[in-house]
Amino acid sequence: MIAIVGLLGLTLGGSAALFVTSQSMDRIAADRQQQQVEKTLASLLANAARQAAATSARLEPARKIAAQGPDEAAAWLDTELGRPTVAAEATKAVAIVTPSGAIYGYTRGQRAEADELEDIRSAADDLVGSLSAAGTTKSRTAAKPAPHAKAELASIRGVPVVVAASRIPAAGEPLFLVTLTYLDDVLLNRWGSTLMLDGFTFLSARDAAASGRRGVALSAADGTPLGRLAWHPAKPGEAVREYVIPATLAIGAAVLCLFLMLAYRASNLEDEAESNSRRARYLELFDPTTELVNRATFIKQLEQIAGSQPCQLILLDVDDFSAINEELGHRAADDVIRQFGKQLLQEFPSPHCLVSRLDGDEFAVLTVGNSDVFTLGPRATNIAVSRQTREGIMVSVTISAGIAAAPEHGHTASELMRHADIALGAAKASGPQRHVVYDPALGEAFKSRKGLEARMKKAIEDEGFELFYQPIISLRTMKPAGVEALLRLKQGAKDTPAVFVPVIEKLGLMPQLGAWIIQQAFRDSRRWPELRTSINLSPLQLENPALLDQIDFHRARFDVAPKSIGFEITEGVLLNKSATVHDNLQGLRDRGYVLALDDFGTGYSSLSYLSEFEIHRLKLDQSFVRGGRLIETRSATLIQGVIDICHKLNIDVVAEGIEEMEEAATLRQWGCDFAQGYQFGRPAPARTAAQNLVTLQNNAAAIVDYRTGEPVLGAV
């Protein structure tokens, strides 16, 4: 009962307070609107004076009138003064007057008529007189400078106007620039819309004041009343009186009804709070998707066991789970995760095993006791989940595992987790559904890989790379035809491109390094302008939408002709069907660059590439030449066949790995176009490579028959 009486008192008292507050809101809102109107009017006066002063300062009407006569000067004033000044949303007028009368005027889109000039002169008469008197005073005394421009309110035929006047610099009779801005319906409607004033209008001095309206009085400079600006004041408190107070009373009544319901609900809320508390405690310990213990719980258990008794840790990761998400969808992928959790629980049951979902597609199993660590991997990786794709194809989802044991591989949870993770990384690198038991060699390899990654990051930051160049020889003339740019580390580093390039690609730094290679190769190509410089493009570079922009920039920067540059791509690029790769390859062809297919004969080699993709040059991998394979019948037939096919498709052939002149002689007989290998020079820095090219050019004469001009190969 006490609560009900108190609630009624609060409701009635609150309603009374709201009523008083609503009246105060109305008064404050009306005062604020009046301040906004007064401020806007004052701003209009100030702006009018400033604009008149600025306009008069830049015009020379006196000189124009004297030089051109009144008529031509009036036409000039229409263009320079009249139209620009009155071209506004408000109704405006502009004129040039003297103390004796107006000599020019422009209003309402045309030159002012005589009666309009008289209206303007009459409205500005007092203002011009005061400025004229101020100018005379200034000329007689060096006291305070007279103002150059003024603005005040006046009235023209019952319409209030803002009159601004400014003295125009001129000799002889004083000239004044006068502007008028009419406070007519056009301007007042815009003010009303901007200031959100209801019924905003002008009331003349003769109009009776409407009750309930607020207004701002307008008066001329001499105090003559001109009328007032009036509007219906905003009443934000009215909404409170009409809606909020009745709603408050209704809510009070509703609350009284709800009060009894709340008492009934209180007991239920207590039960729900307990249930939510249990749920929160559950989520602190378990993963809601699989109902396995979560990472925090698992790590806590591992920390307690690892240092006190023998145990084995298995880290597991679903193979290619991102593809599973794409193929099956997230809901089906979650179901796959649940199935793996169930099967792991069945394979590693309590009480001697603990199974956890660490995160995403990662699981962990802790076994306690002296289990054979080498039997745990197959038990885990033999688990698989079958699912059907959207296309109806049945796929088998597998899992990989990395295993570490205590005390053999560590005595703390962090050591075991780190070593098991290293083993898991090695397992996934060797293929799907694999398991690896940690050993120190893996740890050393991991440190070495991390060290290499750190060195590569530093090399890219410090420009620790340089380009070597290896000659490419024309087998027809035995003269240099070009060079291939090959990436090397500076300062005698032993890491080869085959080792560090995959690491750079894994780190996502190849676009940055590739851009530097293109820049450096374009710069160095100017050392041998008559020869072609071949630049290797990685698959990641070709997937960069900005590749063509980079190449265009460096071509223009170093003034290099596209015909002197070639780009080498690998067969794997041709397997990429992305639109970006296709556009980049087509863009290189359209710009006139030579495209070469590198390392043909390795990887996914297929002659179908030669018909599907327009390339200019094919590079036979050195495995075709090394080890005396040129004299093997099957190899020789294969090489000759590739050369013949390429020539019929207008594709040049380059043989790589040439180390003997006899190999070059044989390939020339078969029609091979170019050769590259240690026989003609090892890769060298740009300066040395340029000297080697000169030597090769000079030595070519020694193996050419002076009578026929043909190379004498195999005789040296």
MOTA-V849420 format. One record per helix or strand of 2 or more residues. SS is the DSSP state (2 for helix, 1 for strand). FROM is the first residue (numbers start at 1). LEN is the number of residues. If there is no record, write none. Layout:
SS;FROM;LEN / SS;FROM;LEN
This chain:
2;2;57 / 2;61;26 / 1;92;7 / 1;101;7 / 1;110;2 / 2;114;27 / 1;149;8 / 1;159;10 / 1;175;8 / 2;185;11 / 1;198;6 / 1;213;7 / 1;225;8 / 2;236;50 / 2;295;12 / 1;311;8 / 2;321;8 / 2;330;18 / 1;353;7 / 1;362;7 / 2;373;9 / 1;385;4 / 1;394;4 / 1;399;8 / 2;413;17 / 1;435;3 / 2;440;22 / 1;465;10 / 1;480;10 / 2;497;10 / 2;510;19 / 1;532;5 / 2;539;4 / 2;547;12 / 2;562;3 / 1;565;5 / 2;571;5 / 2;579;12 / 1;594;7 / 2;608;5 / 1;617;4 / 2;622;3 / 2;626;6 / 2;633;16 / 1;652;5 / 2;661;9 / 1;674;3 / 1;684;2 / 2;686;18
